[in-house]
Amino acid sequence: MSAFATFRRPALHVFPLALLGLLATSCNDDSDSEPDAPDTITFTQSALYPEGVQYDAANNRFLVGSQTRGTIGQVKDDGTYSVFAEDAQLVSTIGMRVDDARNRVLVAVSDPGYNTARTTDATRRKLAAVAIFNRDNGQRIAYVNLGALRPNAPGHFANDIAVDGQGNAYVTDSFAPIIYKIDAQGTPTVFLENTQLGAPAGSFGLNGIVYHPDGYLLVAKSDEGALFKVPLNNPASFTKVTTSVNLKGADGLLLYDNTTLQAVANAQSTVYRLTSSDNWTSTTSTGTFTTPAVYPTTLARRGSDTYVLYSHLNALQANQQPPVSEFTIQEVDF
């Protein structure tokens, strides 16, 4: 009897334990796995014409601006669009930056004249500002008028924003040869002003900007197709990066890692991958992604993936009718 019990007892325990092991493995696989991020996200908002895009990982959404409404919207993976932030001072929202460390969203505000409800003679092609919002609830934290620092400039257009490790924001002005700085307390100053950074009247000069953790900015100049390196400790000593390609129409930039930069050239319908082995004294192109004729503008990082926004601003500039209603956030595949 005891021998029989000794024989049977292990069999009764081994099967359930093995089964539990299989179930545990299955449950762990299910809980750890997430659906792959979509290659293409299409959202519908008639005549929205967004220019800026960022990915907010904490809230699983993309944030997009609008040249025609000024609204900041949020886009889910299924293409659902809803308003994230709205404010009467948002004429046109251009470049954006999600500052995860400080739970905020910084948005460049300008007036190219496309928002017929809010554009005025006082602001058209003369507005450069940054609006700052709480990243979770969309409440406005601050509004900083940058153009007021140079009221006699012939024009202003706040375009893109970079944020350094201390929370200082750097903002390009496409119609004036200026990079502004907004410190962590919200105080604005002119960080760099130089005629070499200017552009002919009506042309876009300074555009995309990123912060490099080694202590400098990389800045695109659209009309020239150039890239500049600007040291934070001595901005007047900025230099032009030697490049193997002409970045004519350069718009949004994304620093993928310390030696890899991604740049949108909307005039070429191309996203370039640029690499540097000499601390951005020079760079070469190591890959390209060609888009349709949809006026790609800016880039967003999502995990290890990069997405580019198809803004269709060419259709807006041409006053295409009916207006574009579908816009795309597309994964970049070099």
N, C-alpha and C positions, 0 to 999 in steps of 0.2 A: 504494500500500500504506500509506504513512504517512498519507495523507489519510484513508483508510478507518479507520485506527486512531484518528486524532484524532476522527473522527465518532462512533465506537462507544464510546470510553472514557467520555465523560460519561454516556451512557445507562446504562452498566453501574453507575455509582456513584450516580446520582440516584435510581434506584428503591429500592435498599436503604436509603439515607439517609432517604428519605421514609417508607419502611415503619418504620424505627427510630424516627423522630419520632412516628409514630402510636402505636407500641407504648409509647414513653416516656410519651406523654400519657395513654394508657390506664392504665399502671401507676401513674403519679402520682395519677390520679383515684381508683384503687382504694385506694392506700395512705393517701391523705389523708381519704377519706370514712369516716365512722363511722355505724352505724345510729342512727336517731333514737331518743332516749330515749322510753320508752313513756309514754303518757298515764296509764295506770292500772297499778299493780302490786298484785296480790293475793297474799297469803301465808297459809298455813294453819298455825295453832298453837292448839289448843283452849284456851280460857279464858286466853289470854295477856294481853289487855287492856293494850296499850301506851299510854303517854301522851306520851312524848318521841320525837322523830325528828330525825336529822341526816343530811346526805349527806357521805360521806367520799370525796372525789374521787380521792385518791391510790390508794385501793383499790377504786374503782368499786362502792360499795355504800351502802345506807342502814343506819344504826344505829337500833335501836328499843329502848325499855325495856319494863318490865312491872310493872303494879301488883300482880299476883297472884303472881309468881315472883321478882321482883327481877333476873332475868337480863337481860343486855344482849345483844341478838341482832343479827345482820347479815342483810340481805335483798338479794338480787341482783335484777336486772331480770326474770329469769324466774320470780320468786316463791319461789326457794329460800331457806329460812330455816335458819340455823345459829347456834350460840352463839358470841358474840364474847368475853364475859367473864362469869365467875361468881364470886361471893364470898359467904361466909356473912353478912356484914354488910349485904348488899343486901336490905333488906326489900321496899321498893317503889322502883323507879327512875322518876323523874319527868322534869323537864327535863334536857336534854343540851346540851353545846356541844363541837364539834370545834375544837380550837385547832391549826390547821395549822402555825403558826410554831414551836410547841413540841412538835409530834408527840404530842399527848395528847388524851384525851377526858375531859371533866369531866361528872359525873352527879350530879344532886340526889337524895338518898336520904331517904325519909320513911316513915311507917307509918300509912296510913289504916285499917288493919285488914283488908286484903284478902288478905294473904299468910298463910294459916292456919298454914303451917309455920314462920313466923319472927316473926309478931307476938307481942308480950308486953305485959303491963300496964304495964311500965316504958317501952315505946316507943310504944304506940298513941296517935296524935295528939300525941305529945310529941317526935318525932324530927326533927331537922334536921341533915343532914350532907351532905358532898360527897365522893364517891369519884373518884379520878383514875387513869386507865389509860393505858398506852402505846398509842398509836393503831394501831400495826402488829401487836403480838402479844397485846394484851389483858391484859398483866401489870399488876397494881395498883402504882401509884407511891405513892399516899398515900390516907389516909382522914381527913377533918377533921370533928370533931364541933362543929357550930356552936351547937346548942342549949345546950351547956355554958356558953356565954357569958352566958346568961340562964336559969339553972336554975329560977328561981321563976316564970317565965312560965306562964300557964294552959295553953298549948299551943304546939306547933311543927309546921311543915310546910315543909321546904325545897322550893321549887317550880321556879324557873328560874334560869338562869345567863347572865351576860354576861362577856366578857373584853375588857379594854382593850389598847392597843398595847404596854404594858409587861408584860403577863402577869398583871395583877391580875384576880381574879374577883370578881364581885358577885352575890349570891344573895338572892332574895326569900324571905321567910317569910310564908306565907299565914295562919297562925294567930297571929302576933305582928307588931306594926307595925315590922318591922325589915328593913333591907337589910344583909347582912353583906359583909365584904371579906376575901378571902384573897389575900395578897400572893404574889409569884412564888416566895418561899421556903416557902410553905405556912402562914404564920402568919395565924390568923383574928382579926378584930376586928369590932366593931359599927360599921358605916359610917354608918348613919342609923337613928335610932329616934324615932318621933313618933306620938302617939296619933291624929293625923289620918289615918294610914295603916292604922289598925286596922279590924276588921270585927266585927260581932256574933258572939257565940259560935256555932260551928257553920257559919259562913259563910267563904268564901274571900275574903281581902282582896287583898294584893299577889300578883301572878302573873307574867306575862311581863315580860321585861326585855331591853333591847338597849343596847349601847354606841354612842354617836355620836362620830365622830372629831373633832368640834369641842369635845369635852371634857365631855360630860354623858351621863347615862343617860335613857332613856325607859322608863317603868314603867307597867304596866297594873294597875288595881285592879278585881277582878272584881265584887264586890258593888255597887260604885258605878257601874260602867261608865265609869270615868274613866281618864285618862292623865296621868302626872306627868313633869315634867322636873327632873332632879336633877343639878346641877353637881358635877363631881368635886372641884373645889377648895373648894367650900363647900356640902356636901350639905344643911345646915340651911336654906338659902335656896331649897329646892325650890318649884316652882310647879305649879299645875294647868294643863294645856294646854286651851285653849278648843276644843271640838270641835263639829262640825255634826251628829254622830250620838251616840246613846247606845250605848256599848260594853258594855252589860250582859252579864255572862258572859265578859268578855275573858280570853283565855288566852294562847296563844303569840303572840309578836311577831317580825317579821323586818324589819330595816332594809334595804330594797332598794337605795336610794341615799340621799344626804344629805337629800333632800327628799321621799322616799317611804317610808312605813311600811305594812307589811301586818299585819293583826291578826285573829286568830280570835276570834269570839264564839260559843262552843259553845252557849250557851243560845238563840242565835238561828239556829243552823245556817248561819252566814254568815262568810265571810272578807271583811274590808273592806280597800280600798286607800285610804290616807290620804296627803294631800300637804300640805306647809307651805311658805309663801313668806316666813315671818318667823322663821326659826330655831326653829321649834317652840314659839312662843308660842301659836299657834293652828293648827288643821288642818281640812281639809274632806275629805269622802269623794268620791273620784273614780272609784269602781268597787266592785262587790260580786260575790262568787261564792257562790252558794247551794248548800249540800250537802243530801243526804238527812238524815233524822233518825238520824245515825250518831255524834253527839257528836264533831265535829272538835276537835282539841286544839292541835297545834303545827305549825310550818312548817319546811321545809328548802329551802335554796337549792341548785340544781343548774345551774351555768352561768348562763344568763339566765332559767331557769325556776324557778318556785316550786311546791312540793308540800305538800299538807296531809295529815295523818294522820287516818284515820277510826278512832277508838279503841273505839267502842261502850261507853264507860263508863256510859252510861245503862242498858244492859242489865245490867252488873255491879251497879250500884247498886240495880237492881230485882230482883236475884237471879234473872234470867231463866234458865229451864231449857228445853232444854239450853243450856250456855254457847255463846257465839259462838265460832266456829272460824276464820272468814275475816276478815282485816283488810286494809285498803286504804290505799295511799299514792297519792294522786290529784293530778295536775297541776292547778294553779289557773288558770282562764281567765277573766279579768275582762272 
